[in-house]
Amino acid sequence: MPAAIETRNLTKQWGDLKAVDKLDLVVNEGECYAFLGRNGSGKSTTARMLLDFIRPTGGSSELLGGSGSDPDIRARVGYLPGDLNLPRTMTGRDAFNYFGGLRPSGESDVRDSLVERFGLDPTRPVRELSTGNRRKVGLILAFMNNPELLILDEPTSGLDPVLQEEFRDLLAERKADGATIWLTSHVMAEVARVADRVGLINEGKLVKELTFEELRHQATTEITFGFAEPVPPSAFEDVTSVAAVTQDGVDLVLSLNGPVGAVLKRAAELDAIRVETEQNDLDTIFIQLLSGEEQS
């Protein structure tokens, strides 16, 4: 399958700081690749180098078989930066008309549909917009020309939960239409909906790549079972995927690193009367996986 994004030893260094260190990355056409890491790990720097907004210290990158600096390539890419800066007097409509005019085959009906979908008033100037509404402008700019490739840096930052869900629906639709997606995120639900593969970056280095299913199974999650009477933690010690068990009165809190089927079966045999699950956020999962990488 052809690569929509490919980097070879891509490096960016400022003084003694290596923001990105010899990054080798391949994202196939039609794939959704989630690029995950803590703040300052090099995610946004990578995105800017892909589009040639900043030049690498070393190495190279290609988008859609060409250079991110090529206007013809950029016309096929939708980009949402982590921090969108527009002239304060510019309205959303001004931005859509201006940037839409830089690309061929602009479809005003798609843009208008997105404006309605995200509930944006396009007549208000940027200086009057909240953080969430500025984010809406950026999302519409990224999606309105139906790009082949989407590069999205923390796309739902500042959006309320309802609009975050709307964005996830839109992302799934574009992926189903064949778009390639590269995104950074701290939101598990965002990654879970569409990600095929995940790359973990730490201090500028790509430390691990895995499928989303592997991410789901490798990351420790917690499940709490309540019982009418105390049950000893040893009752789960031989169950596959149980990493640890702690007791809290009549509750047992299990840390899991795999499938839950056998765990639920044992809990039923022990007459559990309550079950609660807690889904770790991506920051926690990243730290868990990174710790395992450092120990291996």
SERODREN-323796 format. One record per residue (C-alpha): residue in one letter; x, y, z. Coordinates in steps of 0.2 Angstrom, whole numbers, padded with zeros to 4 digits, always signed. Each point is the difference from the previous one (the first is absolute). Example, Ala and Ser with C-alpha at 12.3 -4.5 7.8 and 13.67 -1.06 7.14 Angstrom:
A+0062-0022+0039
S+0006+0017-0003
END
This chain:
M+0000+0000+0000
P+0007+0017-0005
A+0006+0012+0014
A-0010+0016+0003
I+0014+0005+0013
E+0018-0005+0001
T+0014+0006+0010
R+0018-0005+0000
N+0011+0005+0015
L-0010+0016+0001
T+0009+0011+0013
K-0003+0017+0008
Q+0012+0007+0012
W+0001+0017+0008
G+0017+0002+0009
D+0002-0015+0012
L-0019-0004-0001
K-0005-0014-0013
A-0019+0003-0002
V-0001-0014-0012
D+0014-0013-0001
K+0003-0011-0016
L-0019-0004-0003
D-0004-0014-0012
L-0018+0000-0003
V-0012-0008-0013
V-0018+0004-0001
N-0009-0010-0014
E-0014+0008-0011
G-0017-0002+0008
E+0007-0003+0017
C-0003+0009+0016
Y+0016+0002+0010
A+0000+0007+0018
F+0016+0009+0005
L+0000+0000+0019
G+0011+0007+0013
R+0001+0012+0015
N+0001+0019-0002
G+0017+0005-0007
S+0003-0017-0008
G+0002+0006-0018
K-0017-0003-0007
S-0004+0018-0006
T+0018+0002-0006
T-0003-0016-0011
A-0016+0007-0007
R+0008+0017-0005
M+0015-0009-0008
L-0011-0011-0010
L-0008+0015-0008
D+0017+0010-0001
F-0006+0013+0011
I+0017-0003+0009
R+0015-0008-0008
P+0008-0015+0007
T+0017-0001+0007
G+0003-0017-0008
G-0009-0013-0009
S-0015+0002-0012
S-0019-0003-0002
E-0013-0002-0014
L-0018+0003-0001
L-0011-0009-0013
G+0016-0004-0009
G+0007+0018-0001
S+0006+0014+0011
G-0011+0009+0013
S+0006+0016-0007
D-0007-0003-0017
P-0016+0010-0002
D-0008-0014-0010
I+0003-0012+0014
R-0006+0012+0013
A-0016+0003-0009
R-0004-0019+0003
V+0003+0002+0019
G-0011+0006+0014
Y+0010+0007+0014
L-0005+0005+0018
P+0014+0007+0010
G+0000-0002+0019
D-0002+0019+0001
L-0009+0009-0014
N+0005+0018-0002
L-0011+0010-0012
P-0001+0019-0002
R-0011+0007+0014
T-0011+0010-0011
M-0003-0015-0012
T-0017-0009+0001
G-0002-0018-0002
R-0008+0003-0017
D+0015+0011-0005
A+0012-0015+0004
F-0011-0013-0009
N+0000+0011-0016
Y+0018+0005+0001
F+0008-0018+0004
G-0013-0008-0011
G+0005+0010-0015
L+0018-0006+0002
R-0006-0018-0004
P-0008-0007-0016
S-0018-0008+0000
G-0006+0009+0016
E-0017-0005+0004
S-0011+0013+0009
D-0014-0012+0004
V+0013-0011+0010
R+0006+0016+0009
D-0018+0006+0003
S-0005-0018+0007
L+0015+0000+0012
V-0004+0018+0006
E-0018-0006+0004
R+0006-0016+0007
F+0012+0008+0013
G-0012+0014+0004
L+0012+0014-0005
D-0005+0018-0004
P+0012+0004-0014
T-0004+0019+0000
R+0009+0003+0017
P+0018+0006+0000
V+0014-0011+0007
R+0002+0012+0015
E-0017-0003+0006
L+0001-0019-0001
S+0002-0012+0015
T+0014-0013+0000
G-0013-0013-0005
N-0007+0011-0015
R+0018+0003-0006
R+0002-0019+0000
K-0015-0002-0011
V+0007+0013-0012
G+0016-0011-0001
L-0010-0016-0002
I-0010+0007-0014
L+0015+0006-0009
A+0008-0017+0001
F-0015-0010-0006
M-0009+0012-0012
N+0010-0005-0016
N-0002-0019+0003
P+0019-0003+0001
E+0008-0016-0004
L+0011+0002+0016
L-0005+0007+0017
I+0014+0006+0012
L-0009+0005+0016
D+0009+0006+0016
E-0011-0002+0015
P-0015+0002-0010
T-0013+0001+0014
S+0009+0011+0012
G-0012+0013+0006
L-0016-0009-0007
D-0014-0005+0012
P-0005-0018+0002
V-0014+0001-0013
L+0011+0007-0013
Q+0014-0012+0004
E-0012-0014-0005
E-0006+0009-0015
F+0019+0002-0006
R+0002-0019+0003
D-0014-0004-0011
L+0007+0012-0013
L+0017-0008+0001
A-0008-0018-0002
E-0009+0006-0015
R+0015+0007-0009
K+0010-0016+0004
A-0014-0010-0007
D+0002+0010-0016
G+0018-0004-0001
A+0009+0015+0008
T+0016-0003+0008
I+0001+0007+0018
W+0015+0004+0011
L-0005+0008+0017
T+0007+0004+0017
S-0012-0002+0015
H-0002-0002+0018
V-0018-0007-0001
M-0002-0019+0000
A-0017+0001-0008
E+0007+0010-0015
V+0013-0013-0003
A-0011-0015+0003
R-0012+0005-0013
V+0011+0000-0015
A+0018-0004+0004
D+0008-0015-0009
R+0017+0002+0007
V+0008+0010+0014
G+0018+0008+0001
L+0007+0005+0017
I+0012+0014+0000
N+0011+0005+0015
E+0013+0013+0001
G+0000+0001-0019
K+0002-0019-0003
L-0013-0012-0007
V+0001-0013+0014
K-0014-0012-0005
E-0012-0004-0014
L-0015-0011+0003
T-0018-0002-0007
F-0014+0007+0010
E-0006-0017+0005
E+0018-0003+0007
L-0001+0016+0009
R-0017-0005+0008
H+0007-0016+0006
Q+0017+0005+0006
A-0006+0015+0010
T-0005-0004+0018
T-0018+0004+0004
E-0009-0001+0017
I-0016-0009+0004
T-0009-0001+0017
F-0011-0014+0006
G-0011+0002+0015
F-0005-0015+0010
A-0013-0003+0014
E+0015-0007+0011
P+0018+0003-0001
V+0009-0011-0013
P+0019-0003+0001
P+0011+0007-0014
S+0007-0017-0002
A-0017-0005-0008
F+0006+0009-0017
E+0019-0004+0001
D-0001-0014-0013
V-0011+0009-0012
T+0008+0005-0017
S+0003+0019-0003
V-0001+0005+0019
A+0015+0010+0004
A-0004+0004+0018
V-0014+0000+0013
T-0003+0011+0015
Q-0014-0001+0013
D-0011+0014+0006
G-0012-0007+0012
V-0012-0011-0009
D+0007+0007-0017
L+0014-0008-0010
V+0009+0012-0012
L+0008-0009-0015
S+0013+0007-0011
L-0001-0008-0017
N+0012-0001-0015
G-0011-0011-0012
P-0017-0007-0004
V-0013+0001+0014
G-0010-0016-0005
A+0008-0012+0013
V+0000+0014+0013
L-0019+0002-0002
K-0003-0018+0001
R+0010-0002+0016
A-0010+0015+0007
A-0016-0008-0004
E+0005-0016+0008
L+0004+0010+0016
D-0017+0008-0001
A+0006+0018-0003
I-0015+0012+0003
R+0008+0015-0008
V+0013+0004-0013
E+0008+0017-0005
T+0012+0003-0013
E+0012+0015-0003
Q+0008+0004-0017
N+0017+0007+0002
D+0004+0016-0010
L+0013+0000-0013
D+0013+0009+0011
T-0001-0015+0013
I+0000-0013-0014
F+0015+0009-0008
I+0010+0000+0017
Q-0004-0018+0003
L+0006-0006-0017
L+0015+0012+0001
S+0005-0008+0016
G-0001-0017-0007
E+0011+0006-0015
E+0013+0007+0012
Q+0001-0016+0010
S+0001-0012-0015
END
